[in-house]
């Protein structure tokens, strides 16, 4: 049976107590855990294509054979919208990166997406929109009525040959299911993603945890148009990665519809997309209003 570090199951209180351990010792333990994890399952890392972020991740990217969690964050208005596309878009971006890596290894496979509809008016992912990240012809969509069925379908998918990545959209968190998914992903060497439309108790066994929220886009100077979509990314857990100089690293990223790539927005340009100061006249830019 695959071995997981005991720290993966530590309670929040135990993790808080570890804060007093010297930084040098924590980094040494982190490197040992990372080396052991990579060696026992032959994991590889798939870069996000964002050097500023990849530099913090283990082996310069997201580990395959691991569980990664993505949750929606509050929009600029402070509201968490169940149908905010930022978290879903980032999840689709990750699926696209895994699919591209598999294609380059001449091992293209199926992307399995397991979801539980959030209500009567819930709509499945829109294939033409997903084509910006990957070929929808490689997508297998599973709809379930219960979270237990979503987790079961994900676990079975991780065991299937020919599956490149598995994504699940449950409504609630289940620590036991999370551990089973982590073990199944590790054994198969296939990445598993958990996408949450609302904040939920985190999975302690995930290798990375991301919070993604919409950000105001930047309009063209002199025009009142909609700029390119922007997201605020927070890396809230980075189990085997490098130690950042801040507690929760965050970036603003922008999607380019022409190149189908994400790029990190320079810090100097963040203020350009923020709402106008109180001394300025005129309404709030249209792009800033709609992005929230």
PLY file of the C-alpha trace (Angstrom):
ply
format ascii 1.0
element vertex 292
property float x
property float y
property float z
element edge 291
property int vertex1
property int vertex2
end_header
0.00 0.00 0.00
1.35 3.46 -0.81
2.78 5.36 2.14
1.60 8.84 3.06
3.49 11.11 5.41
1.87 11.21 8.89
1.79 14.98 8.65
-0.88 14.62 5.96
-3.36 13.50 8.59
-2.33 15.97 11.29
-5.09 18.03 12.84
-5.15 21.82 12.36
-3.97 22.18 15.96
-0.96 19.96 15.26
-0.12 21.99 12.16
-0.33 25.21 14.16
2.00 23.75 16.80
4.53 22.97 14.07
4.82 26.68 13.34
7.42 26.97 16.12
9.84 24.57 14.39
12.90 26.35 12.93
12.54 27.18 9.24
15.71 25.28 8.31
14.45 22.06 9.88
11.02 22.43 8.24
12.67 22.85 4.84
14.85 19.77 5.39
11.82 17.65 6.31
9.93 19.04 3.32
12.71 18.02 0.94
12.88 14.51 2.39
9.10 14.09 2.03
9.20 15.38 -1.52
12.04 13.07 -2.54
10.31 10.05 -0.98
6.99 10.89 -2.65
8.52 11.30 -6.09
10.64 8.16 -5.81
7.95 5.75 -4.68
5.46 6.53 -7.45
7.64 7.86 -10.25
5.74 11.13 -10.23
6.38 13.81 -12.79
5.51 17.47 -12.61
3.51 19.36 -15.22
4.29 23.09 -15.31
1.49 25.64 -15.39
3.37 27.71 -17.96
3.70 30.54 -15.44
7.36 30.73 -14.32
6.62 32.88 -11.26
4.24 30.20 -9.95
6.06 27.12 -11.22
9.17 28.23 -9.29
7.33 27.58 -6.02
5.82 24.23 -7.00
7.46 20.86 -6.48
9.75 19.98 -9.38
8.56 23.10 -11.19
4.92 22.16 -11.67
1.88 20.23 -10.45
2.66 16.66 -9.48
0.85 13.89 -11.27
-0.23 11.05 -9.04
-1.48 13.54 -6.47
-4.65 15.25 -5.27
-5.06 18.97 -5.94
-7.90 21.13 -4.66
-9.44 24.24 -6.26
-12.08 26.38 -4.59
-13.93 29.53 -5.60
-12.95 32.69 -3.77
-14.79 35.97 -3.22
-15.20 38.31 -6.18
-14.19 42.01 -5.96
-17.66 42.67 -4.53
-16.90 40.28 -1.65
-19.52 37.79 -2.80
-18.78 34.14 -3.58
-20.89 33.23 -6.59
-21.71 29.56 -7.06
-21.49 29.99 -10.83
-18.40 32.22 -10.91
-16.36 30.86 -13.80
-12.94 31.74 -12.40
-12.38 28.53 -10.42
-13.87 26.41 -13.21
-11.71 28.17 -15.79
-8.57 27.52 -13.76
-9.54 23.87 -13.33
-10.04 23.60 -17.10
-6.64 25.20 -17.60
-5.03 22.54 -15.41
-6.82 19.77 -17.31
-5.49 21.28 -20.51
-1.94 21.29 -19.17
-2.20 17.63 -18.14
-3.70 16.71 -21.52
-0.94 18.55 -23.38
1.74 16.81 -21.32
0.20 13.40 -22.07
0.05 14.24 -25.79
3.73 15.18 -25.80
4.53 11.81 -24.23
2.53 10.21 -27.08
0.03 8.92 -24.52
-3.16 10.94 -25.10
-6.04 9.78 -22.94
-9.44 10.60 -21.54
-10.22 13.48 -19.22
-12.82 12.31 -16.70
-15.09 15.00 -15.21
-17.40 13.80 -12.40
-19.94 16.24 -11.03
-23.04 16.56 -8.91
-25.43 19.22 -10.24
-25.94 22.07 -7.79
-29.63 22.53 -8.57
-32.45 22.28 -11.07
-31.03 25.04 -13.26
-27.45 23.78 -13.10
-25.87 23.42 -16.54
-23.03 21.07 -17.48
-19.71 22.47 -18.74
-20.08 24.08 -22.17
-17.95 22.19 -24.68
-17.20 25.10 -27.08
-15.88 27.13 -24.14
-13.77 24.23 -22.87
-12.15 23.95 -26.30
-10.00 26.94 -25.36
-8.10 24.61 -23.01
-8.44 21.09 -24.41
-10.25 19.04 -27.05
-13.76 18.31 -25.70
-13.76 15.09 -27.74
-11.42 13.67 -25.08
-13.77 14.59 -22.23
-15.96 12.01 -20.49
-18.62 13.67 -18.31
-20.21 11.75 -15.43
-23.22 13.15 -13.56
-24.15 11.74 -10.14
-26.93 12.41 -7.64
-24.82 11.93 -4.50
-21.35 13.00 -3.40
-20.59 9.36 -2.59
-21.18 8.50 -6.25
-18.94 11.36 -7.40
-16.09 10.11 -5.21
-16.66 6.52 -6.31
-16.57 7.47 -10.00
-13.39 9.47 -9.47
-11.67 6.61 -7.68
-12.67 4.09 -10.35
-11.53 6.48 -13.07
-8.10 6.83 -11.47
-7.72 3.07 -11.72
-8.63 2.94 -15.41
-5.82 2.79 -17.98
-5.99 5.51 -20.57
-7.27 8.22 -18.20
-5.09 11.33 -18.25
-6.68 13.25 -15.36
-9.77 13.11 -13.15
-11.77 16.09 -11.91
-14.62 15.97 -9.40
-17.24 18.50 -8.30
-18.78 17.30 -5.02
-20.87 19.58 -2.83
-19.36 18.60 0.51
-15.95 17.65 1.84
-15.29 14.06 2.90
-11.91 13.42 4.59
-12.16 9.65 4.11
-12.95 10.01 0.42
-10.12 12.50 0.09
-7.62 10.03 1.52
-8.87 7.28 -0.78
-8.55 9.58 -3.81
-5.06 10.59 -2.79
-3.97 6.96 -2.49
-5.61 6.01 -5.80
-4.00 8.95 -7.62
-0.61 8.15 -6.13
-0.80 4.49 -7.08
-1.94 5.19 -10.65
0.28 8.21 -11.24
-2.77 10.14 -12.45
-3.67 13.63 -11.18
-6.95 14.12 -9.34
-8.59 17.54 -9.01
-11.35 18.55 -6.59
-13.31 21.62 -7.74
-15.49 23.38 -5.19
-17.90 26.14 -6.13
-18.06 27.27 -2.49
-15.42 27.32 0.27
-15.43 24.04 2.22
-13.26 22.40 4.89
-9.91 21.72 3.18
-8.60 18.25 2.41
-5.47 17.71 4.50
-4.11 15.16 2.02
-4.09 17.41 -1.05
-0.66 18.38 -2.38
-1.76 21.85 -3.50
-4.83 23.92 -2.68
-5.83 26.92 -4.78
-8.38 29.64 -4.21
-9.45 31.36 -7.43
-11.59 34.48 -7.75
-12.55 36.88 -10.52
-10.62 40.13 -10.73
-11.44 43.40 -12.51
-10.25 43.35 -16.09
-8.41 46.21 -17.76
-10.27 48.15 -20.42
-8.58 49.57 -23.50
-7.51 53.20 -22.82
-10.15 55.57 -24.14
-12.75 52.84 -24.57
-15.39 51.36 -22.29
-14.92 47.79 -23.44
-14.45 44.49 -21.64
-10.81 43.59 -21.18
-9.27 40.13 -21.01
-10.49 37.93 -18.13
-8.42 38.18 -14.98
-8.28 35.92 -11.96
-6.76 36.22 -8.53
-4.90 33.01 -7.60
-3.95 32.10 -4.04
-1.74 29.11 -3.31
-3.07 28.15 0.13
-1.24 24.82 0.41
1.98 23.71 -1.26
2.97 20.49 0.44
6.20 19.59 -1.36
7.03 22.94 -2.92
9.49 25.67 -2.04
8.91 27.95 0.92
7.49 31.30 -0.17
8.43 34.62 1.38
4.78 35.26 2.27
2.30 33.08 4.13
-0.17 32.80 1.22
1.38 33.57 -2.19
-1.04 35.23 -4.60
-0.94 36.39 -8.18
-3.22 38.13 -10.64
-3.30 36.30 -13.95
-4.82 37.21 -17.31
-6.22 34.94 -20.00
-5.38 35.63 -23.64
-8.06 34.37 -26.05
-5.70 34.58 -29.02
-2.76 32.60 -27.63
-4.86 30.47 -25.24
-2.34 31.16 -22.48
-2.32 32.55 -18.96
0.16 35.20 -17.92
0.95 36.82 -14.61
-0.03 40.49 -14.50
2.88 42.65 -13.26
2.29 44.17 -9.84
2.55 47.68 -11.27
-0.50 47.03 -13.46
-2.77 45.78 -10.65
-3.81 49.28 -9.67
-4.71 50.12 -13.28
-7.64 47.70 -13.10
-8.82 48.68 -9.62
-11.91 50.87 -9.12
-11.40 54.59 -9.49
-10.42 56.63 -6.49
-12.99 58.75 -4.68
-11.59 61.92 -6.21
-12.31 60.83 -9.76
-15.57 61.61 -11.46
-17.55 59.21 -13.58
-19.01 55.76 -13.07
-17.06 52.62 -12.38
-15.63 51.02 -15.55
-17.94 48.49 -17.15
-15.26 45.77 -17.11
-14.75 46.16 -13.37
-18.48 45.93 -12.69
-19.12 42.84 -14.80
-16.02 40.93 -13.69
-17.29 40.90 -10.10
0 1
1 2
2 3
3 4
4 5
5 6
6 7
7 8
8 9
9 10
10 11
11 12
12 13
13 14
14 15
15 16
16 17
17 18
18 19
19 20
20 21
21 22
22 23
23 24
24 25
25 26
26 27
27 28
28 29
29 30
30 31
31 32
32 33
33 34
34 35
35 36
36 37
37 38
38 39
39 40
40 41
41 42
42 43
43 44
44 45
45 46
46 47
47 48
48 49
49 50
50 51
51 52
52 53
53 54
54 55
55 56
56 57
57 58
58 59
59 60
60 61
61 62
62 63
63 64
64 65
65 66
66 67
67 68
68 69
69 70
70 71
71 72
72 73
73 74
74 75
75 76
76 77
77 78
78 79
79 80
80 81
81 82
82 83
83 84
84 85
85 86
86 87
87 88
88 89
89 90
90 91
91 92
92 93
93 94
94 95
95 96
96 97
97 98
98 99
99 100
100 101
101 102
102 103
103 104
104 105
105 106
106 107
107 108
108 109
109 110
110 111
111 112
112 113
113 114
114 115
115 116
116 117
117 118
118 119
119 120
120 121
121 122
122 123
123 124
124 125
125 126
126 127
127 128
128 129
129 130
130 131
131 132
132 133
133 134
134 135
135 136
136 137
137 138
138 139
139 140
140 141
141 142
142 143
143 144
144 145
145 146
146 147
147 148
148 149
149 150
150 151
151 152
152 153
153 154
154 155
155 156
156 157
157 158
158 159
159 160
160 161
161 162
162 163
163 164
164 165
165 166
166 167
167 168
168 169
169 170
170 171
171 172
172 173
173 174
174 175
175 176
176 177
177 178
178 179
179 180
180 181
181 182
182 183
183 184
184 185
185 186
186 187
187 188
188 189
189 190
190 191
191 192
192 193
193 194
194 195
195 196
196 197
197 198
198 199
199 200
200 201
201 202
202 203
203 204
204 205
205 206
206 207
207 208
208 209
209 210
210 211
211 212
212 213
213 214
214 215
215 216
216 217
217 218
218 219
219 220
220 221
221 222
222 223
223 224
224 225
225 226
226 227
227 228
228 229
229 230
230 231
231 232
232 233
233 234
234 235
235 236
236 237
237 238
238 239
239 240
240 241
241 242
242 243
243 244
244 245
245 246
246 247
247 248
248 249
249 250
250 251
251 252
252 253
253 254
254 255
255 256
256 257
257 258
258 259
259 260
260 261
261 262
262 263
263 264
264 265
265 266
266 267
267 268
268 269
269 270
270 271
271 272
272 273
273 274
274 275
275 276
276 277
277 278
278 279
279 280
280 281
281 282
282 283
283 284
284 285
285 286
286 287
287 288
288 289
289 290
290 291
